[in-house]
Amino acid sequence: MGETGDYSGAKYDGDFSKSLEETQKAKHKFIADSLSITKNSRVLNMACGWAAFTRYIVWEKGAESIG
């Protein structure tokens, strides 16, 4: 689960020397980039759990989000 409280898997890409937090952030980046989430995006994050992805897109991408 790690510091972010993220329940879903992480994105190690075969590099198991990375920390859980680094790989969860990589997963969030992959998802946000795949969905073209940018500073001007407005995102409804349904079933957000403890809002790890919501926090990522707000703090790292500058998007608006509610979960």
N, C-alpha and C positions, 0 to 999 in steps of 0.2 A: 504494500500500500504506500509506503514512503511518506515523506513530509507533506505532500500535497493532498493526501487522502484519495488518491486516484485508484479506483477499483479495477479499471481495465488494464490490459496488458501494456507492455512497453515496446519501444522500437529499438532493439539492439543492433539490427543489421549485421549480425555475426560478430560484433565486437563486445565481448562479455567483460572487458576491462572497465567499461563505463558504469557509472553509478546508476541506481534505479531512478533517481531524480533527473539525471541527464537524459536517460532513455525515454522517460515519460514526457519530458519537454520536446524531445525529437519527435515523438508520436503526435503531440499537439501541433507542432510546426507542420508536420506532414499533412495532417487533417486540415488545418487552416489554409495551407497553400493549395491543397487539392480542391477546396471549396472557394478559392479566390477571396478569402476574407482579408479586407484591407482596412485602413483607417476610417473609411466612410461606410463600412458595412454595419448593418443592424442585424443581430443574430438572436434568435430565440433558441435556447438550448434546453430542449425537453429532456427530462430524466437526467438532470445534470449532477445528481449525487451531491458531493461536497464542492462542486463548482470548480474543479481544477482546470477544465478546458475553458470555462467562462473567464476565469481569472487570467489565463494565458492570453486569450484573444483581446481582452481589455488592456492588460498591461504591456504585452509584447507587440500586438498589432494595432492598438489604438481604436479598436472597434467598439461599438455599443453592444451590450449584451444583457439579457435577462435570462435567468434560469429558474 
